[in-house]
Amino acid sequence: MSDQEKNKNSAALLSPYIDWAMQVASDRMTTAGENLYHPVFIREKHEFFERSDLLKVDSDQARAHDGLRQKLASRISQLLVEEGDSTSDPVIVLDLHEAVAIHVEWSAQASKAPEQFRPTAMYVYMASSKVERLLKTGIKSFSKHFEILDIGLAVPMSGEVHAIDLEHGFADNSGPIMAIIDDGIGFLNKSFTEHQEKSRFASFWMQAIEKPSKSISSVHLGRVFENEDLGAFLRQVAAGEREDDIYRLLMEDIVGTEAHQSLSYASSHGTMVADLAFGKRGDPVDTLKLLGVQLPPETVEDTSGVRFAPYLVMAARWILARAHLIDGGKEPLIITVSMGFLAGPKNGSHFVEYALAETVERWRKATGRRTHIIFPYGNRYESQQVATLCHGEPLGALPNLLEWVLQPDDPTTSYLEIRSRPVHRGVASRTFDSELLSTTLMVLKMPNGEIVYEGAPPEQGTHADLKYDECVIGRLYHVPPRAFEKGVTQPAMLVCAMAPTADRIEGGVMAPSGAYKLDIIDVSGSREFVLQIQRGDTAPGYIKGGRQSYFDNFNSHQWDQRNRDFSGLSDDGAITHKGTNSALSTAHLLPGGLGDSIFSVGAAMLGEKHEYLPAGYSSEGADWSGEQPKRSHLIERQDVHAGKLACGTLSGSMSRLSGTSAAAPLEARNLALTEINGEQPDVSNIPEDDVSRLGDVVIDTRYPLEPGEDRF
């Protein structure tokens, strides 16, 4: 097999984000003595596992789950072991929580006919040597039975594992189950308790970067606290111990002292989101059962989303399994995920969107459970990180080329995604090309004017190194289309990945800062190119770290009356507000209603005449990005105090949360109230011009207990 063919196979499976992150951090990823494993999401091509054998009853539940974990790992490993393998370390390792989720799911499906449920899918941790082998040449015995849907960033393994003791059922459970996946969730806050020594959380998972046993026989992602564990913490608080001391000790033990300590700050994103969604507010939501997952800090710090997907998907799978243990699928499940990132296909085919929709549908078929997952629509309206190019001039001939500005002192990698769509009689298609045309040409110039790339893109499935001063400062990837199932295909794209502009590790790769001029055309003149800079949200308390790159263009700016400056964008320029919505806001576009239970909400503000307007930051949809959010919530009432008042990290403290991240939990609460008492919230219709930012209606949520009243 040629190097180009190997490259091609690799690009079909390995995200350019992962590949470039590993390239930039290669010195850190190859530390001597560390065992590297990739989180890999796999799915059966046909029924491979003999469920009746694997689900043999064991009176000891913990032993049954661990037995299933070992059997699953063994069965998959057998397909990967090849002649000449000599390592004593396992090829496949499973997280115990993932094994529990599969056990609960299979048990729920036991009475169903095989054709009634979807093929088994799961995250496994695969030795990096086997991932490399699969990417280069493939392993027929494995590929015959499984397909790979996602490969995450490799992680070193070390540490100890904790046993899992499950609690089944709540005799008094009625009404929806509320859940949250976020960062920094103050789970001991009185807003989430039934009384002084009883938590409303049925289970709470504090995730951490992978830690298996010393023998690497099982992987461990943090620790789960059951309701009784949380009650023990609350009794310590009642006895006089401080909440922040408990958080500090737990975070240091589970997450580690070098990771960001989310719960050591006065305000924490997850606590505020949770309070708006299901905190004590004097309504029926106050009594609902809760589930929570706090993501590892490292996944939140990295705003490119490189480490985000595996932990979010595993969190959702865990929540659905735990909800089943509470009520068997009887009541609706409402999950708030107030996080996201900008660039993506925005047709429902991002892996996270598809994996969540597929998981929800899997449980609906197994148990009849109705599940809602709510995302924010995005806060990037004014970010200057989306642009379109469509002109008839020769490549690079425009007098003012689009500029991609890499800011100085940026210790993070930068990414730019490029997709094309047909133009017919001056009207662009609403969908992207499945493949880029061979008539595409691109040029990229350094800030000093030196050309680092010019010509046709690399062959599909390969990349080209971008070199300056004999160093590789970036790569241009040509990512082929990727089909997850019939009707769900990620279109082909170009990804330009650039090194940091600041040296975060001695001797690390660096790219010069400044304005990189770029142009991309279709020689036939029948294509428009959509460019998106990858950008994620930075949660409160985190150092922004990355000084985010952005687009600039001489023709793009005009006077902005609200800001009283020239930050507005003209209709004639390349930079646009349209399509700035989150890459995780388009699951509703998946075919056959697969993603109907996943939607997003925008943020509204009050105008001078008390009319509803889009909040200044609330993103705008485009014809190629799902058009609009489902609806919006009023977040900004005045300019002096932005956002919604919500609980701080510690009981009794308050803070403010702004952005569409505040709108998502408000929508979760409204959904719960509708499920409980059937009452629909008061809504206000909005002008057609604002539908692309606000959706069809705006909801003004007012709690029975206003901020400042005694809630506890």
N, C-alpha and C positions, 0 to 999 in steps of 0.2 A: 504494500500500500504506500502511495506517495505521501510526502509531507502535506501536500495540499489536500489530499483526500482525508488525512487524519485531522487536519484543521477543520475540514468541512463537517466531519462527524461530531467533533467537539463543539462547534458553534451551534449545531442543531440542538444540543442538550444543555450546554453550559452558558449561563447568562453572561453577556459581556461585562456586566457590573461585577459579577463574581470573578471572572477571569482577570479583569484589570485590578480589582482590589487585591487579589492574590499576587499579581505581578508587582504592584507597588509595595506590598508588605511582605515580599518573599523572604526577606531576611528574618522576619518575625515568625513566619509560618513554617520554618524549617529548623526550629530549635532542636538541638541534639537531645535525644532521649524522649521526645514527645511523640505520642501516637496521634496522628491526625485522622479525623473522621468527618465525612460530609453528611449533613442531614439530607436525605434523599426521599422524595415523595414518590412512591411506586403504586401501581394499580394492576390488579389481575387482568390478563387478557381473556381469561376464561376461569372457571372455578378450579383453582389450583389446590386450595386448602381443603382437607377433609374435616369439616367442622364438627361432625359428631365425635370424631376421635379427639380433636383438640379441646373440645368442651366437656371432657369427662368430669363428672361431678366430684368435688373434693369438699369435705365438711369444713375444712379450713379455707376460708375465702382468700386470704392473702396468699396461701400456698397455691391455690388454683390459678390466681392471676399471674404469679411468678412462673408457674409451670407453663402457662400459655405463652408468656414472653419468651421463655427459653425454647419452646417448641417452634414458635414462629421464626425466631432467629436461626435455629438449626435448619429448618426446611429451606429457607431462602439461601442460607450459606452454602448448602449442598449444591446449589445451582451455580455458585460463583467460584468454588474451589477448583483449581486447575492443577495439572501435573507440574511438579516443580515448586509448588507453594511450600514454604518452609517456616513461615512465621508462626509463633505460638499464640499471637494475639488473634482474637476473633475477627472474622470478616464482616459480620453483621452484628450490631448491638441495638436493642430496643429500649426505649424509655418505658419504665413500668407504667406510667400514666397512659401511654399509648396502648399498651397491652390491655389495661383495664377498659379503655374506651372500646376496643375491638371486642372484648369479652362481653361487655354490656350490650353492644350493638348486635352481635351474633345471637345472644340470648333472646333479645327482643324480636329477632327475625325467625326464631326457631319454628314458629307455627306457620310461617309463610312459605309459599312455593318459591323455588329458586328464581323463577322468571319475574317475581314481584320485587326483587331488590337488586340494587346496582352492584357491580363487582367490588370486592374489598379493596380499599385503598388505605395506605398507612405511611407514616414517616418512619424510616429506619435510619440508623447511623451506619454508613458504609465506609470501610477502610479506604483511605485516599488512594492507595495503590490499585484497588479494584475499580474505583471511579475512573482513574486514569486509563485503566485497561478498557473499560466500557466505552470511554470517549474515543480512544485511539482505534481499536479494532473490533470492539464488541465482544460479548461472550454469548454464544448461541444458546446454551442451555438456560441462561437467565432470560434472554430476550424472547425466547419461545413462550414464556409464561407471564412475563411482566413487562410493562412499559413504564418509563421514567417520565414523570410530569414536571419535576422540579429538582434542582440540585442547589443546596445552600453552601455558604462559605465554610470551609474546613475549620474544625476546632480541635485544639489539643485536649487530651483526656487525662484527668488526674483527680483524685478525691475519694470520698466515701459515699455510700448510698443509704437512704433512709427507707424504712418499711412504710407501706401504705395501709392504713386502717380505715376502711370505708364505713360510713354511716348510711343506713338505708332508711329512707322515708321519714316523713313528718306527719303524724296522725292528723294534725290540725291544718295541713296545707290546703289552701283554697286561693283561687285567683292566680294571675300570671306569676311566673318566676322571673325576676329581674336579674340581669347579669351585666358585667362590665369587663372590658379588656382595655387596660390603660397603663399608665406609668404612675408610680407614687400614690397608692390608694391607702388612706389612713383608716384601716379596717377596724380600729378600736374606737373611732370617733363615736360619740353618743348618738349621732344622727343615724347610725346603722345598728342600734341595739334595741332589743325589746324592753329590757329593763337593765338595771345596773350590772347584772352578772350574766346576761343572756344576749348573745349576738344574733342578729337577723341573718348573717351569712351562714348558709348551710355548709359551705366549704370555701376556702380561699387558697389559691395557689400563688405563692411568691416564686416566680420563675427566676432562674439564674442560668448563666452560661454553663454548658454541659459539664457534669462531674460524674464520671462512672466510678465503679469500685476499683480498688487497686489492681485487680486482675483484669479489668476492662471486660467484665462479663455482663455488666448492665450499666446503662447510662442514667444519670440523675439530673433533672433540670429544676433545681430549687427544692422547695418543700411545700407540701399541702397541709393546711391547718383545718381540721374538721371543727364542727360547731362546739364540741366539748373543749377542744384546745383553745379556741377563742374565748370561751367562757372562763377558762383558767387564767388567761391574760387579763380579762376584765375584773376578775376577783383580785388580782394583784393590784390593779389600778384602784379598786375600791378600798384596798388595804393601805393605800398611800403611795404606791409606786407610780412614777411618772410615765405617761404614755411615750414621751420621746425617748426615755431610757430603754424601754422595751423595744421600740422600733430600732434604735441604734444597735442594740445587741443582736437583734435578729438580722438586720441588714449586714452587719459585719460578718456574722456567721454564715449566712446563706449566699449573699451576693459578693461579699469580700470587701476589704477595706479600700482597694484601689478603684472600685467602681463608684459611679455617682450615687450618693446617698439621698435618694429622692425624698425620703420621709424626715430628713433632718432640717427641711426648710419650713418656714411659717405657712406657705401655701404650696400645695402640690396639685398637679393637673388632675390626676385620677380622683383625688378626694373631692375636688370641686365638681367634676363631672358626675361622680357618684351621688353627691348631695342633690344636684339638680334633677337627676334621674329618679332617685328613690330614697333620698334622705327624708327626715321627719319634717313635714310641711303642713300637717294638720288635715290631710286627706286620706282616703283609703289605701293609698300606696304605702303609707307608713308601716303597714303590718305585713307586707309581702316578703316572701323568702328571697334570699339573695345568693348569687354566686359571683366570685370575682377572680380575675387573673391579673397580676401585676407583671408586666413584661420586664425582661432583663434590661437594666439601664443602658447597656451597650447597644441594644437594638434601637433605642430612642435617640441616643447621641448621634448615630449615623443617619443623617437626614436623606441620604441617597436611597434608603430602603434596602441596602445590600443584605442586612442581617434580619430584616423585619419579618419576611414571609413565613419561615418555618414556625416561629414562635407564635405568631398570630393564628395560623391555621391549627396548630396543635392546641392552642388555648380554646378555640371554638369547638374543636372535637371533644375536648375534655368537658367543656360546659354542657354540651348536648348529652354526653354520657351521664354526667352527674345529675342533670335535670331529670333524666329518666329514673335514676335511683330515688329521687324525691317523690315523684307522682306517677311514674309509668307512662308519661306522655299525655296526661289528662288535660293539663292547663297550657296556655300559650307561654312561650319563652321569648323574652325581649332582651336583646343584647345591644349594648351601646359600645361603639368603637370610635371614639372621638380623635382619630388620628388619620393620617393619609400622606400622600405625596403627589407631585404634580404630573410628571410625564408618564405616558402610557398609551396603549392603543385606543382606549376609551370607547370600546364597542362591547364591553363585558368579557373580553377574552384575557384580561390580565390574570396571571395565575392565581393571585389571592382571591379575586372576584369569583373565578370559576370554582376554585377549591371550596370556598365557603358555600356557594350556591349548591354545589354537588353534595356537600356534607349535609346541608339542611334538607335537601330532597331525599337523601338516603334515610334520614331519621323520620321524615314525614311518611315514607313508604313503610318503614318498620313499625312505627307506633302511632301514626296519625297526628303527631305533634305539629302544631302551627308555630313557626318561629319567625321572628322579625329581627333583622340586623340593621342598625342605623349608623350611617357614616355622616360626617360633615361634608358639605359640598366643596369647601375649600376657601382659603383666605388670600388668594394670589391675584386678585383683580388688578392690582397696581404693581405687580412684581416685575413687569417687562421680561417675562420668561417664555412667551409664546410668540411665534412669528410665522408669517406665510410668505413664500416667494413664488412668483409666477410672472415672468416677463419674457419678452421676445428678443432681448439683446444677447450678443455673444457672451460666453462665460467670462465673468469678471469685468465686463465692459461698462457696467453702470458707474456713473460718476461718484455715487455714494453707496458703497457696499454695506450690507448688514454687518454689524460688529458684535462679536461675542466677547464680552469683557470679563476676563479672569482677574479678580481683585488681588492686590498684594496681601501678604501675610495670611493666606488661606491654607490651613493645614489639611484640608480635605480634598478628595478627588472631585472633579467636575465632569458632568455627563450631559450630552446633547443627543436627543433622539430625532430622527428625520424620517418622515413617511410621505408617500406621494398619493395623489388622488386624481382621477381623470377630470379633464375640463372639456365640456362640449358646448360650443357656441357661447363661450364666455361664462358658463355656469359650471361650478365645480361639483363633483359627485359628493354625496353624503358619506360614502364609504371609501376606505383606503384601498389602494391596489394590493392584491395578495402578494405580488412580487414587483420589485422595481424594474423598470424597463432598461434594456441595454443601451438606450439612447440618453441615459442620465450622465451628466458631467458635474464635477464638483471641484472647487478650489478653496484652499484654506491658507491664509497668509498670517505670518507671525506679526506681532506688534511692530517689529523693525522692518517689515515689508518682505521678509524672506518667505518664499513659498514652501510649505511643508507637505502640501498634497495638491495635486492637480491631475485631472483626468477622470476616467470612468471609475466607479467604486470598485473595491476589491471583488473578486468572484464571490458569489453567494456562499455563505458558510465559512468564509475566511476573514482575515483582518490584515491591515497594512500598518506597519509601525510608522509613527510620526517622529522624525528625528531632528534634533537641533544640537549643534556643537558635538556631534557624534554620540549623543545620548538619546534614548527613547523617552520622549516626554509625553507620549500619548499613543492611542491606537484608534484606527477607524475600522469598525466592525460592520460587516454586511450580514445581518441576521436573517436567516430564511424564515418563511412562514411556519407556524407551528399549530397543528390541529390537535385539540384535546378530545373532541368527539364531533359527530356530524353537526355541522352548522356553527361550531365554535372554533375559530381559527384566528390566531394572532397574525396580522399582516406582516410582511417583511419590512425591515427598517434598517437604516444606518444608525450606528451609535458611535459618536465621537467621545472618547474618554481621555481626559487630560489629568496629568499628575498635579499634586498640590503645588502652590506657589510659595509655600513656606516649608522649611526643613523640620519636620516633626521628629524624625529619627536621623541620627548622624549618618551622613553619607546616603540619605534617601533620595529618590528620584524627585526632581523639581522641574516645573514648567515656568517660563518667564511670565510675569503678570502683564496685563495690558489688554488692548483691544485687538482681538484676532478677527481679521476681515474674512468673510466667507460668502460664497455664492454657489447656488446649485440650480441647474437648469435641465430641462428635457429638450434635446435638440429638435424633436418633432414639434415642440411648442404646445403639447396637449396635456401637460401635467402641472398641477400646483403642488408645492412641497410645504408640509407643515412641520415646523421645528419647535421642539419643547425642551427646555432646560430642566433637568431633574432637580426637584426641590422638595424637601419634606418639612414638616412643622417642627419647631424647636419647643419642647415643653418648658413650662415655667421652672426656673431653678437651674436649668442647664446653660452652660456657657455656649454661646452660639457657635463657637469654634470656626465653622466654615463661613467666610465672608462670601455669600452666595454670588455666583456669576449671574450676569444678566445681559440682555440684548440692548444695543443702542443703534440709532440710525438717524441721520441728519433730517430726513423727511418725516419722521414719525411723531414729533412733538407739537403740541398746541397748548393754548391757555386752558388751565383747569380752574373753573370758577370756585369750586369748593375749597381747593387747596391754595388758591390765589398764587399760582405759579405755572410754569410751563411743563408740568409733569403729565398733562393730558396727552392722549394718543389720537392722532389724526386718522381719518379713514383712508388717507392716501399712502400712509406709511406701511412698512412691513410688520412692525410690532403691533400686536392686537390684544385686546381684553378677551376676545372670544376663545373658548377652549381652555380657560384657566382653571376649570373645575378639577377636582381631585381625580386621579387615575382609578380610584376605588369607588367612583360614584355612578358607574354605568352598568351594574349587574342586571338591571331591569331590561337591558337590551338582549340578554341571552335568549335563545330560541325556546319555544315550547313552554314559556312561563317559568323556566328553570330558576331565574334570578328575581322573580317577583317579590320575594320576601325580603330582599335587600334593597334599601333605597337611601337617599341622602337628603339633607335639608340645608337651606341657606339661612342667612341672617338679615334681618330688617332693622331699620332705624326710623325714628319719627322725624318728619320734616318740619319746617318752620310753621306750616299750617296744620300740624299734627296728622299729616298724611303718611302712609307707609312708603318708604323708599328702601332700596337696597343699601345695606351698610357699606361704607366705603371700601372695605376689604373683601366683601362677599363676591366670590368668583362668578364668572359668566359662562354659560354653556355655548356650544356652537352646533351647527348642523352635523358636524362629524364627531361630536363628543357627547351625544345624548340629549342635546337641546337645553335641558333645564333640571333643577332639583324638583323633588316631589312637591315640597311646600317650604315655607320659611317660618321662623319664629322671631318675634320682636326681641332684639337683644340690646339695642342702643336707644335709650330714652333721652339722653342728654350728652353733650360733649364733655362736661366737667367730670362725670364719673362714668367711665365706660363699662359696659358689660353687665353681667348679672351677679348679684351678691350671693355667695355660697360659702360653705364651711371651709375654713382653713384646715391644715393638717391635724391640729390638736382640737379636742372638744372645746367648744365655746369660742373658738377663734373664727374670724370671718375674712374673706378675701373676695376679689372680683374676677370673674372669668368672662373674657370677650371672645369674639370670633364665632365661626360656625361650629366650633367645638362646644360652645355653650348651647347652640340650637339643637344638636343631636340628642343630648339627654332630655331636653324639654319635650322633644317629640316622643321619646321613650315613655316619659311619664304620661303624656296625653294618650298614647296608645293603651297603657295600662288602665287608666281611668275609663276609657271607652270599653275595654274588656270587662271591667268590674261592674259598672253601672249603666253601660249602654249610652251614656251621654256623649254627644259629639261636641268638641270644643267650638267656641265662637270663632268664626273665620271671616276674613275681609278679603274680597276680591281686589285685584290690583290691575293697574294699566297694562295693556298688552306689551308695551315697550320694556317693561321690567320683568316679564315672565321668564326670560332666559337667566335671570339672576335670583328670582324669588319663587319660581314655580307658580302654581295657579292661585294659591291663597297664602295669607299671612295669619298666624295665630299669635294672639297676645296672651301669654300665660301669666296669670296672677294667682298666687298661692293663698289659701285661707289664712295662713300665718305670714304676715309681712316680715321682712328683715328687721331685726331688732326685738321682736317679740320672743318670749320664752318658749323655745321649742323642745326643751329637754326636761 
